[in-house]
Each structure stands twice: as C-alpha cells, then as structure tokens.
Amino acid sequence: MISDTQLSRIVAHAMPGARLLGAEPLGERTLLLELREDRRTVLRLAAPADPGAGEPLRAELLALTALRAEIDLPFPELLAHDLAGASGDPYLLTSYLEGMTLIEATPAMDEEQRYDVGRALGAALARVHAHTALAYGALDPAAPPTVRAELDPAINADGELLAPPDDEDVRYFGARLDAALRAAQAADELDADGAAQLHAWADANLAGTGRPACLVHGDLRPERVLLRRRERRWSLAGLTGWGFAQAWRPGWDHAAMLEQFAGPEQFGLRVGYGNAYDETTERRYDQLREFALRPYRLVLFLEAGRADLALALITGEEAA
C-alpha cells in the first residue's frame, strides 16, 4: 500500500508540473497513474530481490535502457526513475501500453491467430536475446547489455566453434542449481537423496554453449503479453514485466514460456514462438530443443518451490 501523499510526491519528483488524478493497482508493486490531459503512466515500486535478477527496479531499469534503441518493438518507454528513494520511495515510471492481456484475448482467437502471435513473440524475444552482457547473473549498471557482436566466439561455416568454449555458462548454472538445492532442502521440499540425484543428473547432462550471457526477460507469462486487435488480425502490443530481467542464456526464457503457456489453447502460440525463434539462429543450444531446455526447467522448478517437478523431470515420473 502507498498513500496519496507518497504518490503525489513521486509524481512531482518524476514529472514536475504533472497533476495526479487517480491511481489503480495493476499488480502487487505496480500502479496505473491517471494524469491530467488524459495521460497514463505505469509506476513500479520496490520489491524483494530475485535470486537471479536481483532488485526488480534496477533490473527493469537496466533492461529497458538496453532496449531503448529497439523503437519498433512494443516495450515500455522508461520515463523516470529514483532507485535511491530521493522522493521518499524508490520507483520507476514507464509509459503505459494499451492492449488486452493474452489471457483475455485467447478465447477470441483461432489457432492461426494464436500461431501468428506466437511468431511475433518469438521474433521479439530473439531481438532481446541479441543483447549480450559481460557476465552472467544480475544486470550490471557498469556494463549493461548491448549488441556486441565481437563477444561472440568465432565459428566456421557449419556453425562449429573454432576455439574451445568458455564454460562460464556451466559455472553460473552450477551456482544457481546449488543455491536452489540448498533452499529446497532448508524448506523441507527436498531431502539429501533427492538433491544428490538432481546434482548428479546436472553433472552428467549439462553442456557448455561457449556463448556470452545475453539479456533475458526472466518472467515470461501470458499476463505480460499485451495484444491489440484490428479487424481479424491480432498484433503484439506490448511485453511488460521486466523486473526479472537478467543475463543468462535464451533457454531460461524458452523454459519459462513453455511452462507458463502450457495449456492446449496455447499450442499454436508455442509452435509459432518456436518456429520464429529457431529461424533466427542455427545454434542448437539456443533453440527450443528439449535436451537443451531441461536444465533450465530443473532450476525453474526448484526456484518456484516445486522440487517434486524437478525430480519428475529427471525420473520421468508424473508429479502431482
């Protein structure tokens, strides 16, 4: 909760001279602000840190800053921010994107339309993932993600590495896995034998990509996807919720998408997403391939408090 006085102070700090007419919640830490002259903005407030992305306001700030040149993609525009809380409360202010959430729009869409939306989403994420970072993990203000082709290792015409791969991605995965296993055991979600099984599976199945870290959205889910309809055509109107953005591999976003868009009504969307994304790269470990995505699924389940699903993933048993 935030008082009217606090909101007015934030608006005065972010947009001197603007007049706040009203506010309504869009989420736990998000408010839609109504300003005079029919202007709408989105206010993000501070929230607990994420294991991979760190502090959400900083993650969103750095992600949107990195993507500000992608003017033809439907991402929020960063308007103002105050991470230090000079106005009394840390905040981030972005433009408001008009549109229906994918959840709201899905019943009105046929399979072909869902496929087309999936392709648009896959193409947009491929553009996001083209931004590389100097290190894995939370985004670094001193070295924000950008399009740095020179970070990519040399490859031959067949897409094979010409130099031994750097295993930084494997080391980072191992650190995330170890932290998730410790947390699951501390929460009594996993016993020592289960943790040992998961660790042994990861050791035997994880392969390095030799690729630098890239910018990932970090929290793909249907409510983050906004759509707009014109006659029979649906278009991607926005991709929001960048507070979990981080530097990892595309597989982290792919795994989240396949889990969050798992219903039968989203089948066409999943196919469209995978087809559009795979057309952008010949690198197998960046495409939607189950052998490459399973390690990310494992960490995703553990960090979500579902150690049962993580165990089922490696044993083939169906979890409740």
C-alpha positions in Angstrom: 0.0 0.0 0.0 1.1 3.5 -0.7 -0.6 6.7 0.4 -1.9 9.5 -1.8 0.7 11.8 -0.3 3.5 9.4 -1.3 2.1 9.1 -4.8 1.9 12.8 -5.2 5.4 13.2 -4.0 6.7 10.6 -6.5 4.8 12.2 -9.4 6.2 15.6 -8.5 9.7 14.2 -8.4 9.3 12.2 -11.7 7.3 14.7 -13.7 7.4 18.3 -12.3 4.2 20.1 -13.0 2.2 17.0 -13.7 -1.1 16.6 -11.8 -2.1 13.2 -10.4 -5.8 12.5 -10.9 -6.0 8.9 -9.8 -4.3 5.5 -9.4 -5.3 1.9 -9.7 -3.4 -1.3 -9.0 -2.0 -3.4 -11.9 -0.2 -5.8 -9.6 1.5 -6.2 -6.2 4.0 -3.4 -6.9 2.5 -1.7 -9.9 0.1 1.2 -10.3 -1.6 2.8 -13.3 -1.4 6.5 -12.8 -4.0 8.8 -14.4 -2.6 12.3 -15.1 -4.3 15.4 -16.5 -4.6 15.7 -20.2 -5.6 12.0 -20.4 -2.1 10.8 -19.9 -1.4 7.4 -18.3 1.8 6.1 -16.9 2.9 3.0 -15.0 4.5 3.2 -11.6 6.7 0.4 -10.4 7.6 0.3 -6.7 10.3 -1.6 -4.9 10.0 -5.4 -4.2 12.2 -8.2 -2.7 15.2 -9.2 -4.7 15.1 -12.2 -7.0 17.7 -15.0 -6.8 18.8 -14.4 -10.4 17.8 -10.8 -11.3 18.5 -9.1 -8.1 16.5 -5.9 -7.2 13.5 -5.6 -9.6 13.6 -1.9 -10.1 17.3 -1.9 -11.1 16.7 -5.0 -13.3 13.9 -3.3 -15.2 15.7 0.0 -15.5 18.8 -1.7 -17.0 16.7 -3.9 -19.3 14.6 -1.0 -20.7 17.7 1.2 -21.0 19.4 -1.6 -23.0 16.4 -1.9 -25.3 15.6 1.8 -25.8 17.0 1.6 -29.3 14.5 -1.1 -30.3 11.9 1.5 -31.2 9.9 -0.8 -33.5 9.4 -3.3 -30.7 6.5 -2.9 -28.2 8.4 -2.4 -25.0 7.6 0.2 -22.3 9.4 3.5 -22.6 11.4 4.5 -19.5 10.2 7.9 -18.3 11.8 8.5 -14.9 13.4 6.6 -12.0 14.6 7.1 -8.5 16.3 3.9 -7.2 17.8 5.8 -4.2 14.5 7.0 -2.9 15.2 10.7 -3.0 11.5 11.2 -3.3 10.8 9.1 -0.3 10.2 5.8 -2.1 12.2 4.1 -4.8 10.3 4.0 -8.0 10.4 3.5 -11.8 8.0 5.2 -14.2 7.3 3.9 -17.7 4.9 4.6 -20.5 1.5 2.8 -20.4 0.9 0.3 -23.2 -2.7 -0.2 -24.4 -3.9 -3.7 -25.0 -5.6 -6.8 -23.8 -3.6 -9.4 -22.0 -3.1 -12.7 -23.8 -5.3 -14.3 -21.1 -8.2 -12.0 -22.0 -7.7 -12.3 -25.8 -7.1 -16.1 -26.1 -10.8 -17.1 -26.2 -11.5 -14.7 -29.1 -8.5 -16.1 -31.2 -8.5 -19.0 -33.5 -5.5 -21.3 -33.9 -4.0 -19.4 -36.8 -4.2 -16.1 -35.0 -2.5 -17.7 -31.9 0.2 -19.0 -34.1 0.8 -15.6 -35.6 1.0 -14.0 -32.1 3.5 -16.7 -31.1 5.7 -15.9 -34.1 5.6 -12.2 -33.2 6.6 -13.0 -29.6 9.4 -15.4 -30.7 10.8 -12.7 -33.1 10.7 -10.1 -30.4 12.5 -12.3 -27.9 15.1 -13.1 -30.5 15.8 -9.4 -30.7 16.0 -9.1 -26.9 18.5 -12.0 -26.7 20.7 -10.3 -29.3 21.8 -8.1 -26.5 24.8 -9.6 -24.7 26.3 -8.9 -21.3 29.8 -9.2 -20.0 28.8 -11.5 -17.1 26.1 -14.0 -16.1 23.6 -13.1 -13.4 22.1 -9.8 -12.3 22.5 -7.0 -14.8 25.4 -4.7 -14.1 25.0 -0.9 -14.3 28.6 -0.5 -15.2 28.3 -2.9 -18.2 24.7 -3.0 -19.3 23.7 -5.4 -22.1 24.1 -4.2 -25.6 24.5 -5.6 -29.1 28.2 -6.7 -29.0 28.9 -9.0 -32.0 32.6 -9.0 -31.0 31.7 -11.0 -27.9 30.6 -14.0 -30.0 33.2 -16.7 -30.4 34.5 -17.4 -33.9 32.6 -20.2 -35.8 33.0 -21.8 -39.1 30.5 -22.2 -41.9 28.9 -25.2 -40.2 28.3 -23.3 -37.0 31.1 -25.1 -35.1 33.3 -23.3 -32.6 36.8 -22.6 -33.8 38.1 -22.3 -30.3 37.4 -24.3 -27.1 34.2 -23.0 -25.4 34.3 -20.9 -22.3 32.3 -22.8 -19.6 31.1 -19.6 -17.8 27.6 -20.6 -18.5 28.1 -24.0 -16.9 29.7 -22.4 -13.8 26.8 -20.0 -13.5 24.2 -22.8 -13.9 26.0 -24.8 -11.2 25.9 -21.8 -8.8 22.2 -21.3 -9.4 21.5 -25.0 -9.0 23.4 -25.3 -5.8 21.6 -22.3 -4.3 18.2 -23.7 -5.4 19.0 -27.1 -3.9 20.1 -25.6 -0.6 16.9 -23.5 -0.4 14.7 -26.5 -1.3 16.3 -28.6 1.5 16.1 -25.8 4.0 12.3 -25.5 3.2 11.9 -29.3 3.6 10.9 -29.6 -0.1 13.7 -31.9 -0.9 15.8 -34.5 1.0 19.5 -35.1 0.7 19.0 -38.1 -1.6 16.8 -36.1 -4.0 19.3 -33.3 -4.0 22.1 -35.7 -4.9 20.0 -37.2 -7.7 19.4 -33.7 -9.2 23.0 -32.7 -8.9 24.3 -35.9 -10.5 21.9 -35.5 -13.4 23.0 -32.0 -14.0 26.7 -33.0 -13.9 26.0 -35.7 -16.5 23.8 -33.7 -18.8 24.9 -30.1 -18.8 26.9 -29.0 -21.8 28.6 -25.6 -22.3 27.5 -23.4 -25.1 30.6 -21.3 -25.4 28.3 -18.2 -25.7 28.3 -15.0 -23.7 25.4 -14.2 -21.4 22.5 -12.4 -23.1 19.6 -10.3 -21.9 16.6 -12.4 -21.0 13.2 -11.2 -19.9 13.2 -13.6 -17.0 9.4 -13.9 -16.3 7.5 -14.7 -19.5 3.9 -15.4 -18.7 0.6 -14.7 -20.5 -0.3 -11.7 -18.4 2.9 -10.0 -19.5 1.8 -10.2 -23.2 -0.5 -7.4 -24.5 -2.3 -7.7 -27.7 -4.3 -5.4 -30.0 -7.0 -6.4 -32.4 -7.7 -4.7 -35.8 -10.4 -6.5 -37.8 -9.4 -10.2 -37.7 -5.7 -9.5 -37.1 -4.1 -9.6 -33.6 -0.8 -7.9 -33.1 1.7 -7.8 -30.3 1.0 -4.6 -28.4 3.4 -4.9 -25.5 5.7 -7.1 -23.5 5.8 -5.9 -19.9 7.2 -7.1 -16.5 10.9 -6.5 -16.9 11.7 -6.7 -13.2 13.2 -10.2 -13.5 15.4 -9.4 -16.5 18.9 -10.8 -16.1 21.9 -12.1 -18.1 21.7 -15.8 -18.9 21.0 -17.9 -22.0 17.8 -17.9 -24.1 16.9 -21.2 -22.7 15.8 -19.5 -19.5 13.1 -17.6 -21.3 12.2 -20.6 -23.5 11.7 -22.8 -20.5 9.5 -20.2 -18.7 7.4 -19.7 -21.9 6.8 -23.4 -22.4 5.7 -23.8 -18.7 3.6 -20.7 -18.5 1.9 -21.1 -21.9 1.4 -24.9 -21.4 -2.4 -25.2 -21.9 -3.9 -26.8 -25.0 -5.4 -23.4 -26.0 -1.8 -22.1 -26.3 -0.5 -24.9 -28.6 -0.5 -22.8 -31.7 1.3 -19.9 -29.9 4.0 -22.3 -28.7 4.6 -23.6 -32.2 4.7 -20.1 -33.6 7.1 -18.9 -31.0 9.5 -21.8 -31.5 9.4 -21.6 -35.3 10.1 -17.9 -35.4 12.8 -18.1 -32.8 14.6 -21.1 -34.3 14.6 -19.3 -37.7 16.9 -16.7 -36.2 19.8 -19.0 -35.1 21.4 -22.2 -36.1 22.9 -22.7 -32.6 21.2 -25.8 -31.2 21.6 -24.8 -27.5 19.7 -21.5 -28.2 16.8 -23.1 -30.0 13.7 -24.7 -28.5 15.1 -28.2 -28.1 14.1 -30.2 -25.1 17.6 -31.6 -24.4 18.9 -28.0 -24.1 15.9 -26.7 -22.1 15.7 -29.4 -19.5 18.5 -28.0 -17.2 16.7 -24.6 -17.2 13.4 -26.3 -16.4 15.1 -28.0 -13.5 16.3 -24.7 -11.9 13.0 -23.1 -12.8 11.0 -25.7 -10.8 13.4 -25.6 -7.9 13.3 -21.8 -7.6 9.5 -22.0 -7.8 9.3 -24.3 -4.8 8.4 -27.4 -6.9 11.2 -29.8 -6.2 8.7 -32.6 -7.0 8.5 -31.4 -10.6 12.3 -31.2 -10.7 12.6 -34.8 -9.6 9.9 -35.9 -12.0 11.8 -34.2 -14.8 14.8 -36.4 -14.5 13.0 -39.6 -13.5 10.1 -39.5 -16.0 7.6 -39.8 -13.2 4.5 -37.6 -13.2 4.3 -35.2 -10.3 1.0 -34.3 -8.5 
